């Protein structure tokens, strides 16, 4: 039996114009997302990782249509078996579909309006989608407070009265308010301390089991991604360079960039020594990317073909897709010591 896909993204591109001069003439484009294709099944968590500036957040915002894609399709399945291309709709139709896909933001201190109470913040999506009002709305918000581990008696408190972890729980409750199918979690624990991170990650996993949620989990911390994800996609300068099941990617990477990222993950055993791979140079400029493989100026395995031809994302092992000319030949080091 084939898995039901909640999200299928194909050929997604998002270019931002570069303008100069008094007349603001367009002289180029920043290729923030450059031909990305991915899919998320019902109840699955896809981790999306990469350096800052790789385009991870832009992918998430395009999927939720906070940004309008330049090209590509975003096929979203909701309400049982209804499927729509989110890239092609606007106005009322788009607004009606927003209840099925929500976001958890990175910074719990700035993503909540300090002038609103918890009731206002969590209840806003219910008002905007006409799902509840009055007593029904207050009851729904009180239920969500309990679901995410907050006390109902604090319903009329303002965000400043809560800790960082509690504020992020409010953000989670807001994302759950409209019974979504898909949640884009954009670095949801990066602003929290380690113990609080673990609590929020466990909460997200419990909610996924309870409500059958699908997650696009955007992060730069691979140890966090390893803990929560079923599959992992690695981005570099707007492109996907590797997509695989979690253990497959962590233990048997096929792309040199993935190998370098894994080498930077700290190991829990102080007696285990790891050789950190220091990449030369800087991440490529998305407004003026190099020819061929975008990663070749920093890759120790690069050859002439890497400078001349752009590698296609291809399946080199069952379920493992890699954008590298030599993925079948390289013997790369994974992260077998991750707990």
PEMOPE-V144065 format. One record per pair of residues at least 4 apart in sequence whose ideal C-beta (glycine too) atoms are under 8 Angstrom apart, sorted by the first residue. I is the first residue (numbers start at 1). J is the second residue. Records with the same first field share a line. If there is no record, write none. Layout:
I=J ; J
This chain:
3=41 ; 42 ; 44
4=41 ; 42 ; 77
5=39 ; 40 ; 41 ; 42 ; 75 ; 77
6=40 ; 41 ; 42 ; 44 ; 76 ; 77 ; 78 ; 181 ; 182 ; 214
7=38 ; 39 ; 40 ; 63 ; 74 ; 75 ; 76 ; 77 ; 182 ; 214 ; 216
8=39 ; 73 ; 74 ; 75
9=36 ; 37 ; 38 ; 39 ; 59 ; 63 ; 72 ; 73 ; 74 ; 75
10=37 ; 72 ; 73 ; 75
11=35 ; 36 ; 37 ; 71 ; 72 ; 73
12=33 ; 35 ; 36 ; 37 ; 59 ; 62 ; 69 ; 71 ; 72 ; 73 ; 74 ; 87
13=31 ; 33 ; 34 ; 35 ; 36 ; 69 ; 70 ; 71 ; 72
14=32 ; 33 ; 55 ; 58 ; 59 ; 62 ; 67 ; 69 ; 70
15=29 ; 30 ; 31 ; 32 ; 70
16=29 ; 30 ; 32
17=26 ; 28 ; 29 ; 30
18=26 ; 27 ; 28 ; 29 ; 30 ; 287
19=24 ; 25 ; 26 ; 27
20=24 ; 25 ; 27
21=25
28=287 ; 288
29=287
30=286 ; 287
31=237 ; 238 ; 286 ; 287 ; 289
32=55 ; 58 ; 238 ; 286
33=55 ; 58 ; 59 ; 62 ; 69 ; 238
34=55 ; 237 ; 238 ; 239 ; 286 ; 289
35=72 ; 239
36=55 ; 59 ; 72 ; 235 ; 238 ; 239 ; 240
37=240 ; 313
38=46 ; 48 ; 233 ; 240 ; 243
40=44 ; 46 ; 182 ; 214 ; 215 ; 216
41=214
42=181 ; 212 ; 214
43=208 ; 212 ; 213 ; 214
44=214 ; 215 ; 230 ; 231
45=208 ; 214 ; 215 ; 217 ; 228 ; 229 ; 230 ; 231
46=215 ; 216 ; 217 ; 229 ; 230 ; 231 ; 232 ; 233
47=217 ; 218 ; 219 ; 225 ; 228 ; 229 ; 231 ; 232 ; 233 ; 246
48=56 ; 59 ; 60 ; 216 ; 217 ; 218 ; 219 ; 232 ; 233 ; 235
49=56 ; 218 ; 219 ; 220 ; 222 ; 225 ; 232 ; 233 ; 234 ; 235 ; 261
50=54 ; 55 ; 56 ; 220 ; 234 ; 235 ; 236 ; 261
51=220 ; 236 ; 283
52=220
53=237 ; 283 ; 286
54=235 ; 236 ; 237 ; 238 ; 283
55=59 ; 235 ; 237 ; 238 ; 239 ; 286
56=60 ; 186 ; 218 ; 220 ; 235
57=61 ; 186 ; 187 ; 218
58=62 ; 67 ; 238
59=63 ; 216 ; 218 ; 235
60=64 ; 103 ; 184 ; 186 ; 216 ; 218
61=66 ; 67
62=66 ; 67 ; 68 ; 69 ; 74 ; 87
63=74 ; 86 ; 101 ; 184 ; 216
64=86 ; 98 ; 101 ; 102 ; 103 ; 184
65=74 ; 86 ; 87 ; 94 ; 98
66=103
68=87
69=74 ; 87
72=87
73=85 ; 87 ; 88
74=85 ; 86 ; 87
75=83 ; 84 ; 85 ; 86
76=83 ; 84 ; 85 ; 86 ; 97 ; 100 ; 101 ; 182
77=81 ; 82 ; 83 ; 181
78=82 ; 83 ; 84 ; 97 ; 100 ; 101 ; 181
79=100
84=88 ; 89 ; 93 ; 97
85=89
86=94 ; 97 ; 101
89=93 ; 94 ; 97
90=94
91=95
92=96
93=97
94=98
95=128
96=129
97=101
98=102 ; 128 ; 129 ; 178
99=125 ; 129 ; 131 ; 178 ; 179 ; 180
100=178 ; 180 ; 181 ; 182
101=180 ; 181 ; 182 ; 183 ; 184
102=125 ; 174 ; 175 ; 176 ; 177 ; 178 ; 180 ; 182 ; 183 ; 184
103=175 ; 183 ; 184 ; 185 ; 186
104=168 ; 171 ; 172 ; 175 ; 183 ; 184 ; 185 ; 186 ; 188
105=111 ; 171 ; 186 ; 188
106=111 ; 186 ; 187 ; 188 ; 190 ; 191
107=111 ; 191
108=112 ; 164 ; 165 ; 167 ; 168 ; 170 ; 171 ; 191 ; 192
109=159 ; 164 ; 167 ; 191
111=171
112=116 ; 121 ; 159 ; 167 ; 170 ; 171
113=120 ; 121 ; 159
114=158 ; 159 ; 160
115=158
116=120 ; 121 ; 124 ; 158 ; 159
117=121 ; 155 ; 156 ; 157 ; 158
118=122 ; 141 ; 145 ; 150 ; 154 ; 155 ; 156 ; 157 ; 158 ; 159 ; 170 ; 173
119=123 ; 138 ; 141 ; 155 ; 156
120=124
121=159 ; 170 ; 174
122=126 ; 141 ; 144 ; 145 ; 170 ; 173 ; 174 ; 177
123=127 ; 132 ; 137 ; 138 ; 140 ; 141 ; 177
124=128 ; 174
125=129 ; 131 ; 174 ; 177 ; 178
126=131 ; 132 ; 133 ; 137 ; 140 ; 141 ; 177 ; 178
127=132 ; 133 ; 137
129=178
131=140 ; 177 ; 178
132=136 ; 137 ; 140
133=137
134=138
135=139
136=140
137=141
138=142 ; 155
139=143
140=144 ; 177
141=145 ; 155 ; 173 ; 177
142=146 ; 152 ; 155
143=147
144=148 ; 173 ; 176 ; 177
145=150 ; 151 ; 152 ; 154 ; 155 ; 173
146=150 ; 152
147=173 ; 176 ; 207
148=169 ; 170 ; 172 ; 173 ; 176 ; 203 ; 207
149=169 ; 203
150=154 ; 166 ; 169 ; 170 ; 173
154=161 ; 162
157=161 ; 162
159=167 ; 170
162=166 ; 167 ; 170
163=167 ; 196
164=168 ; 191 ; 192 ; 193 ; 196
165=169 ; 192 ; 196 ; 199 ; 200
166=170
167=171
168=172 ; 188 ; 189 ; 191 ; 192 ; 196 ; 200
169=173 ; 200 ; 203
170=174
171=175 ; 188
172=176 ; 188 ; 200 ; 203 ; 204 ; 207
173=177
175=180 ; 183
176=180 ; 183 ; 207 ; 211
179=211
180=213
181=212 ; 213 ; 214
182=213 ; 214 ; 215 ; 216
183=213 ; 214 ; 215 ; 216
184=215 ; 216 ; 218
185=204 ; 215 ; 216 ; 217 ; 218
186=218
187=191 ; 218 ; 219 ; 220
188=200 ; 204 ; 217
189=196 ; 197 ; 200 ; 201 ; 219 ; 221 ; 224
190=219 ; 220 ; 221
192=196 ; 197 ; 200
193=197
194=198
195=199
196=200
197=201 ; 224
198=202
199=203
200=204
201=205 ; 224 ; 227 ; 228
202=206
203=207
204=208 ; 215 ; 228
205=209 ; 228
206=210
207=211 ; 213
208=212 ; 213 ; 214 ; 215
215=228
217=225 ; 228 ; 229
219=224 ; 225
221=225
222=226 ; 250 ; 261 ; 262 ; 264 ; 265 ; 335
223=227 ; 265 ; 266 ; 338
224=228
225=229 ; 232 ; 246
226=246 ; 250 ; 335 ; 338
229=246
230=245 ; 246
231=243 ; 244 ; 245 ; 246 ; 249 ; 319
232=243 ; 244 ; 245 ; 246 ; 249 ; 250
233=240 ; 242 ; 243
234=240 ; 241 ; 242 ; 243 ; 249 ; 255 ; 257 ; 258 ; 261
235=239 ; 240 ; 241
236=241 ; 257 ; 283 ; 294 ; 295
237=283 ; 284 ; 286 ; 289 ; 294 ; 295
238=286 ; 289 ; 294
239=294 ; 323
240=313 ; 321 ; 323
241=255 ; 257 ; 258 ; 295 ; 313 ; 322 ; 323 ; 324
242=249 ; 253 ; 254 ; 255 ; 257 ; 258 ; 320 ; 321 ; 322 ; 323 ; 324
243=313 ; 320 ; 321
244=248 ; 249 ; 254 ; 317 ; 319 ; 320 ; 321 ; 322
245=249 ; 319 ; 320
246=250
247=251
248=252 ; 317 ; 319 ; 320
249=253 ; 258 ; 320
250=262 ; 334 ; 335 ; 338
251=334 ; 335 ; 336
252=317 ; 320 ; 332 ; 334
253=258 ; 259 ; 262 ; 332 ; 333 ; 334
254=258 ; 316 ; 317 ; 320 ; 322 ; 324 ; 327 ; 330 ; 332
255=259 ; 295 ; 322 ; 323 ; 324 ; 327 ; 332
256=260 ; 295 ; 299 ; 300 ; 301 ; 324 ; 330 ; 332
257=261 ; 295 ; 298 ; 299
258=262 ; 332
259=263 ; 277 ; 332 ; 333 ; 334
260=264 ; 277 ; 279
261=265
262=333 ; 334 ; 335
263=274 ; 275 ; 276 ; 277 ; 333 ; 335
264=276 ; 277
265=335 ; 338
267=272 ; 274 ; 335 ; 337 ; 338
268=337 ; 338 ; 339
269=337
272=337
274=337
275=333
279=298
280=297 ; 298
281=297 ; 298
284=289 ; 290 ; 294 ; 295 ; 297
285=289
289=294
290=294 ; 296 ; 297 ; 307
291=307 ; 308
292=296 ; 305 ; 306 ; 307 ; 308 ; 309 ; 310 ; 311
293=299 ; 302 ; 306 ; 307 ; 309 ; 310 ; 311 ; 323 ; 324 ; 325
295=299 ; 302
296=302 ; 306 ; 307
297=302
299=306
301=326 ; 330
302=306 ; 307
303=307 ; 325 ; 326
304=308
305=309 ; 325
306=311 ; 325
309=325
311=323 ; 324 ; 325
312=323
313=321 ; 322 ; 323
314=321 ; 322 ; 323 ; 327
315=319 ; 320 ; 321
316=320 ; 321 ; 322 ; 327 ; 328
322=327
324=330
326=330
